[in-house]
Amino acid sequence: MRAREKIKSLGELSVIREAAREAGRQVVFTNGCFDLLHIGHIRYLEAARLLGDLLIVAVNSDASVTAIKGPLRPITGERERCELVAALQCVDFVVSFETADPLPLIEALKPDVLVKGADWPLESIVGGEVVRREGGRVVRIPLVPECSTSGIIQRIVTRFGR
């Protein structure tokens, strides 16, 4: 399957989710900006995929990234970010979202496992309560030390100036 074919709408994912549920497959869900894809993202997504049978990744829209990260972000546009994430072998499906957080997607898909980075306190993980109420679990994955999009941007600015 080509990467672009793994990018789905919420409606398409709802059908995929229901089929997975009927087949007894565990659906894992995570989200992020994935502005400049780096090894921290790769290891995080690979670890998330090991927690179930199907990994759905929600990617923040450009407007959502700007609201979270500031007016200079994203560096890479939404369509590119979605396709890059979708190209990863460990990712089964990608969906983008416009909202401030992925709660509407989590409420609609009711994943079996919700994953976030260990930098998020368990009680602050959006959608965690929804997933636990449905019998699922919330998992925090350790981050790769000193590996971040902000760090990459800072190195570029330092090396090449403004």
C-alpha positions in Angstrom: 0.0 0.0 0.0 1.3 3.5 -0.9 1.7 6.0 1.9 -1.0 8.3 0.5 -3.5 5.3 0.6 -3.0 5.0 4.4 -4.3 8.6 5.0 -8.0 8.2 5.9 -10.9 10.3 7.0 -12.6 9.8 10.4 -15.5 8.1 8.6 -13.2 5.6 6.9 -11.3 5.0 10.1 -14.6 4.3 12.0 -15.4 1.5 9.5 -11.8 0.1 9.9 -12.0 0.4 13.7 -15.3 -1.5 13.8 -13.9 -4.3 11.6 -10.8 -4.5 13.8 -13.1 -4.8 16.9 -15.1 -7.6 15.3 -11.9 -9.4 14.5 -10.6 -9.0 18.0 -7.7 -6.8 17.0 -6.3 -4.3 19.4 -6.3 -0.7 18.0 -3.5 1.7 19.2 -4.0 5.4 18.8 -1.5 8.3 19.2 -1.2 11.8 17.9 1.3 14.6 17.4 2.6 17.4 15.2 5.5 15.4 13.6 6.8 18.6 12.1 10.3 17.5 11.3 10.4 13.7 11.5 13.3 12.5 13.6 14.5 9.3 15.3 12.5 10.1 18.5 9.3 10.0 16.4 10.4 6.7 14.7 11.2 5.0 18.0 8.1 6.3 19.6 5.8 5.1 16.8 7.6 1.7 16.6 7.1 1.2 20.4 3.4 2.3 20.1 2.8 -0.2 17.3 4.1 -3.1 19.5 1.2 -2.4 21.9 -1.5 -3.7 19.5 -2.4 -5.0 16.1 -3.2 -1.7 14.3 -1.6 1.8 14.8 -3.6 4.9 14.0 -1.7 8.2 14.1 -3.5 11.5 14.2 -1.5 14.4 12.9 -2.2 18.0 13.9 -3.4 20.2 11.1 -1.2 23.2 10.2 -3.6 25.6 12.1 -3.5 23.3 15.1 0.4 23.2 15.1 0.5 27.0 14.8 -1.9 27.3 17.8 0.3 25.0 19.9 3.8 25.8 18.7 3.5 29.5 17.6 3.4 31.4 14.4 6.6 30.1 12.8 5.4 26.5 12.9 4.8 24.1 11.2 8.0 23.9 9.1 6.5 21.1 7.0 3.0 21.3 5.7 0.1 19.1 6.9 -0.1 16.9 3.7 3.6 16.3 3.7 3.6 15.4 7.4 0.7 13.0 7.0 2.4 11.3 4.1 5.8 11.0 5.8 4.2 9.4 8.9 2.0 7.1 6.7 5.2 6.0 4.9 6.5 4.4 8.1 6.1 0.6 8.2 4.9 0.7 11.8 2.0 3.0 11.0 -1.2 1.5 9.7 -3.3 4.6 9.2 -3.1 8.4 9.5 -5.8 11.0 10.0 -5.3 14.7 10.4 -7.3 16.8 12.8 -8.1 20.5 13.1 -9.2 20.7 16.7 -6.9 21.8 19.6 -6.6 18.2 20.7 -7.6 14.8 19.4 -10.5 14.2 21.8 -13.2 14.0 19.1 -11.2 11.4 17.3 -10.6 9.4 20.5 -14.3 9.6 21.4 -15.3 8.4 17.9 -12.7 5.6 17.5 -12.5 4.4 21.2 -9.0 2.8 20.8 -8.0 -0.1 23.0 -4.7 1.6 23.7 -3.9 5.4 23.9 -0.3 6.3 23.7 1.6 9.5 24.5 5.1 10.4 25.4 6.4 10.1 28.9 6.7 13.9 29.1 2.9 13.9 29.5 1.6 13.3 33.1 -0.9 10.4 33.0 -3.7 12.6 34.3 -3.1 15.2 31.6 -3.4 12.8 28.6 -6.4 14.0 26.5 -8.8 11.1 26.0 -7.3 8.9 28.7 -10.5 8.9 30.7 -12.5 7.9 27.6 -10.2 5.0 26.8 -10.1 3.7 30.3 -13.9 4.0 30.6 -14.2 1.8 27.5 -11.9 -0.8 29.1 -8.8 0.3 27.3 -5.4 1.5 28.7 -3.2 4.5 28.5 0.5 4.0 27.9 3.3 6.5 28.2 6.4 5.8 26.1 9.8 7.2 27.2 11.3 9.9 24.9 14.7 9.7 23.2 16.9 12.0 25.2 17.8 15.3 23.6 15.8 14.5 20.4 13.1 17.0 19.4 12.0 19.1 16.5 12.7 22.2 18.6 16.2 21.0 19.1 16.7 20.4 15.4 15.5 23.8 14.6 17.8 25.4 17.2 20.8 23.5 15.7 19.9 24.7 12.2 19.6 28.3 13.4 22.9 28.1 15.4 24.8 26.6 12.5 23.3 28.6 9.6 22.1 31.8 11.3 18.9 33.6 10.6 
